[in-house]
Amino acid sequence: MTFSVAIAANGRMSLPADLRKRLGLLGGGALLVEETPDGVVLRTVAQSVARAQALARAYTGDKPGVSVDSFLAQRRADSGE
């Protein structure tokens, strides 16, 4: 779905009410802005967390016990620290 959003002279823009409602941004909230070669992507924090988790699963294969801490511990052990 595509929306046309006007940007005011001070840089503010308003998202349509029905979009804010679907995104759960009724009482305000935060959006993360990502600049990509194709344009700008707006994501809610929850969407960004879910995307990061999906990327992590792609690299870990959803293996139990795989974490940043276990990765760093293994690196230390491999290097003799």
VODREN-714199 format. One line per field, with one value per atom (N, C-alpha, C, O): residue number from 0; residue in three letters; x, y, z. Coordinates in steps of 0.05 Angstrom, whole numbers, plus 5000, padded with zeros to 4 digits. Layout:
num = c(NUM_...)
residu = c(ALA_...)
u = c(X_...)
v = c(Y_...)
w = c(Z_...)
//
This chain:
num = c(0_0_0_0_1_1_1_1_2_2_2_2_3_3_3_3_4_4_4_4_5_5_5_5_6_6_6_6_7_7_7_7_8_8_8_8_9_9_9_9_10_10_10_10_11_11_11_11_12_12_12_12_13_13_13_13_14_14_14_14_15_15_15_15_16_16_16_16_17_17_17_17_18_18_18_18_19_19_19_19_20_20_20_20_21_21_21_21_22_22_22_22_23_23_23_23_24_24_24_24_25_25_25_25_26_26_26_26_27_27_27_27_28_28_28_28_29_29_29_29_30_30_30_30_31_31_31_31_32_32_32_32_33_33_33_33_34_34_34_34_35_35_35_35_36_36_36_36_37_37_37_37_38_38_38_38_39_39_39_39_40_40_40_40_41_41_41_41_42_42_42_42_43_43_43_43_44_44_44_44_45_45_45_45_46_46_46_46_47_47_47_47_48_48_48_48_49_49_49_49_50_50_50_50_51_51_51_51_52_52_52_52_53_53_53_53_54_54_54_54_55_55_55_55_56_56_56_56_57_57_57_57_58_58_58_58_59_59_59_59_60_60_60_60_61_61_61_61_62_62_62_62_63_63_63_63_64_64_64_64_65_65_65_65_66_66_66_66_67_67_67_67_68_68_68_68_69_69_69_69_70_70_70_70_71_71_71_71_72_72_72_72_73_73_73_73_74_74_74_74_75_75_75_75_76_76_76_76_77_77_77_77_78_78_78_78_79_79_79_79_80_80_80_80)
residu = c(MET_MET_MET_MET_THR_THR_THR_THR_PHE_PHE_PHE_PHE_SER_SER_SER_SER_VAL_VAL_VAL_VAL_ALA_ALA_ALA_ALA_ILE_ILE_ILE_ILE_ALA_ALA_ALA_ALA_ALA_ALA_ALA_ALA_ASN_ASN_ASN_ASN_GLY_GLY_GLY_GLY_ARG_ARG_ARG_ARG_MET_MET_MET_MET_SER_SER_SER_SER_LEU_LEU_LEU_LEU_PRO_PRO_PRO_PRO_ALA_ALA_ALA_ALA_ASP_ASP_ASP_ASP_LEU_LEU_LEU_LEU_ARG_ARG_ARG_ARG_LYS_LYS_LYS_LYS_ARG_ARG_ARG_ARG_LEU_LEU_LEU_LEU_GLY_GLY_GLY_GLY_LEU_LEU_LEU_LEU_LEU_LEU_LEU_LEU_GLY_GLY_GLY_GLY_GLY_GLY_GLY_GLY_GLY_GLY_GLY_GLY_ALA_ALA_ALA_ALA_LEU_LEU_LEU_LEU_LEU_LEU_LEU_LEU_VAL_VAL_VAL_VAL_GLU_GLU_GLU_GLU_GLU_GLU_GLU_GLU_THR_THR_THR_THR_PRO_PRO_PRO_PRO_ASP_ASP_ASP_ASP_GLY_GLY_GLY_GLY_VAL_VAL_VAL_VAL_VAL_VAL_VAL_VAL_LEU_LEU_LEU_LEU_ARG_ARG_ARG_ARG_THR_THR_THR_THR_VAL_VAL_VAL_VAL_ALA_ALA_ALA_ALA_GLN_GLN_GLN_GLN_SER_SER_SER_SER_VAL_VAL_VAL_VAL_ALA_ALA_ALA_ALA_ARG_ARG_ARG_ARG_ALA_ALA_ALA_ALA_GLN_GLN_GLN_GLN_ALA_ALA_ALA_ALA_LEU_LEU_LEU_LEU_ALA_ALA_ALA_ALA_ARG_ARG_ARG_ARG_ALA_ALA_ALA_ALA_TYR_TYR_TYR_TYR_THR_THR_THR_THR_GLY_GLY_GLY_GLY_ASP_ASP_ASP_ASP_LYS_LYS_LYS_LYS_PRO_PRO_PRO_PRO_GLY_GLY_GLY_GLY_VAL_VAL_VAL_VAL_SER_SER_SER_SER_VAL_VAL_VAL_VAL_ASP_ASP_ASP_ASP_SER_SER_SER_SER_PHE_PHE_PHE_PHE_LEU_LEU_LEU_LEU_ALA_ALA_ALA_ALA_GLN_GLN_GLN_GLN_ARG_ARG_ARG_ARG_ARG_ARG_ARG_ARG_ALA_ALA_ALA_ALA_ASP_ASP_ASP_ASP_SER_SER_SER_SER_GLY_GLY_GLY_GLY_GLU_GLU_GLU_GLU)
u = c(5017_5000_5018_5038_5011_5027_5010_4986_5023_5009_5025_5049_5011_5024_5023_5002_5047_5049_5062_5083_5050_5062_5082_5078_5103_5124_5122_5124_5118_5115_5142_5163_5141_5166_5186_5210_5176_5193_5203_5217_5196_5205_5187_5192_5166_5147_5129_5122_5121_5102_5082_5089_5058_5038_5031_5026_5030_5021_4991_4979_4978_4949_4940_4953_4917_4907_4903_4909_4893_4888_4914_4916_4935_4962_4973_4984_4971_4980_4965_4977_4939_4924_4933_4937_4938_4947_4975_4981_4992_5019_5020_5041_4997_4996_5010_5021_5008_5021_5000_5004_4979_4957_4965_4958_4979_4987_5015_5029_5023_5051_5068_5057_5092_5110_5134_5137_5151_5176_5176_5167_5187_5192_5222_5235_5234_5262_5262_5247_5280_5282_5308_5330_5305_5328_5330_5311_5353_5358_5370_5390_5357_5367_5372_5363_5385_5389_5362_5361_5341_5315_5298_5277_5306_5291_5292_5311_5271_5269_5250_5228_5257_5240_5234_5253_5209_5201_5192_5176_5202_5194_5188_5201_5169_5165_5188_5202_5191_5212_5207_5225_5181_5174_5181_5191_5176_5183_5213_5222_5228_5257_5269_5287_5257_5266_5260_5277_5236_5229_5247_5255_5254_5272_5300_5312_5310_5336_5336_5355_5314_5312_5312_5324_5298_5297_5325_5333_5340_5367_5385_5401_5382_5398_5392_5410_5367_5359_5371_5379_5373_5384_5414_5423_5428_5456_5461_5482_5443_5448_5433_5439_5414_5399_5381_5372_5375_5358_5369_5354_5396_5409_5407_5413_5398_5397_5426_5444_5429_5455_5472_5493_5462_5477_5469_5446_5489_5485_5510_5531_5508_5532_5552_5576_5542_5560_5575_5599_5561_5574_5593_5614_5587_5605_5630_5652_5628_5651_5668_5693_5655_5670_5685_5708_5673_5687_5711_5732_5707_5729_5752_5776_5746_5767_5782_5806_5767_5779_5796_5818_5787_5803_5829_5849_5828_5852_5870_5892_5862_5879_5877_5894_5857_5854_5845_5841)
v = c(4977_5000_5025_5026_5044_5069_5092_5094_5110_5134_5158_5158_5180_5206_5221_5225_5230_5244_5271_5272_5293_5319_5325_5317_5338_5346_5376_5391_5385_5413_5427_5414_5453_5469_5463_5465_5455_5448_5419_5411_5404_5377_5356_5332_5364_5344_5333_5346_5308_5295_5280_5271_5276_5261_5237_5237_5214_5189_5188_5196_5177_5175_5159_5140_5166_5154_5124_5109_5115_5086_5070_5048_5082_5069_5069_5048_5091_5092_5071_5058_5068_5049_5020_5005_5013_4987_4981_4958_5002_4998_5000_4996_5006_5008_5034_5034_5055_5081_5102_5126_5093_5112_5133_5156_5125_5144_5154_5162_5156_5163_5138_5116_5141_5118_5124_5147_5105_5109_5093_5070_5105_5091_5093_5113_5072_5072_5077_5066_5095_5103_5091_5095_5076_5064_5075_5074_5086_5095_5072_5060_5066_5044_5055_5077_5039_5049_5054_5069_5040_5043_5065_5072_5077_5097_5095_5085_5104_5104_5083_5080_5068_5048_5056_5062_5057_5062_5036_5022_5030_5006_5013_5031_4999_5002_4988_4972_4993_4980_4949_4933_4942_4913_4900_4878_4914_4903_4900_4880_4919_4918_4895_4882_4891_4869_4842_4824_4839_4815_4810_4787_4831_4828_4819_4802_4831_4823_4794_4780_4786_4758_4739_4717_4746_4729_4727_4705_4749_4748_4731_4715_4733_4717_4687_4671_4680_4652_4642_4619_4659_4651_4643_4626_4656_4651_4629_4615_4626_4606_4580_4560_4580_4556_4549_4526_4569_4565_4544_4530_4542_4523_4533_4556_4515_4524_4529_4515_4548_4554_4573_4580_4580_4599_4627_4635_4642_4669_4685_4674_4711_4728_4720_4718_4715_4708_4682_4680_4662_4636_4640_4627_4656_4662_4675_4666_4695_4709_4691_4692_4674_4655_4635_4629_4626_4608_4622_4610_4647_4662_4665_4663_4671_4674_4647_4646_4626_4599_4592_4581_4598_4593_4609_4599_4633_4650_4647_4659_4630_4625_4646_4647_4663_4684_4672_4686)
w = c(5000_5000_5000_5014_4984_4982_4992_4985_5007_5017_5007_5005_5003_4998_5024_5036_5032_5058_5052_5040_5062_5058_5081_5103_5074_5093_5097_5078_5122_5128_5126_5125_5127_5124_5147_5143_5170_5193_5192_5210_5171_5167_5179_5175_5192_5203_5181_5162_5186_5168_5185_5207_5175_5189_5174_5150_5188_5176_5178_5198_5158_5159_5183_5192_5194_5219_5217_5235_5194_5191_5191_5201_5180_5180_5209_5217_5223_5251_5268_5285_5263_5278_5272_5291_5247_5240_5251_5258_5253_5264_5295_5307_5307_5336_5346_5368_5330_5338_5345_5341_5357_5363_5384_5381_5405_5426_5421_5440_5397_5391_5389_5391_5386_5384_5367_5357_5364_5349_5324_5323_5303_5278_5273_5279_5263_5255_5225_5210_5217_5189_5177_5188_5156_5142_5114_5098_5108_5080_5064_5072_5042_5025_4997_4991_4980_4952_4938_4919_4947_4934_4946_4935_4969_4981_5011_5022_5024_5054_5063_5052_5084_5096_5124_5140_5132_5159_5172_5160_5196_5210_5239_5251_5251_5279_5293_5281_5319_5334_5334_5331_5338_5338_5311_5310_5289_5263_5260_5248_5270_5268_5285_5276_5308_5326_5312_5311_5300_5287_5263_5257_5249_5226_5235_5222_5256_5267_5277_5272_5289_5298_5275_5276_5253_5229_5217_5208_5216_5205_5223_5212_5249_5267_5263_5263_5260_5255_5229_5227_5209_5184_5187_5173_5205_5209_5230_5229_5249_5270_5265_5278_5247_5242_5266_5268_5282_5306_5325_5338_5326_5344_5373_5379_5391_5419_5430_5421_5447_5459_5442_5451_5419_5402_5411_5411_5420_5429_5425_5418_5428_5426_5447_5442_5471_5493_5487_5492_5477_5471_5448_5447_5428_5406_5416_5408_5433_5443_5461_5460_5477_5493_5476_5483_5454_5436_5423_5420_5415_5403_5422_5414_5448_5468_5472_5474_5473_5476_5452_5456_5429_5404_5403_5393_5414_5413_5437_5437_5456_5479_5501_5519_5500_5521_5547_5566)
//
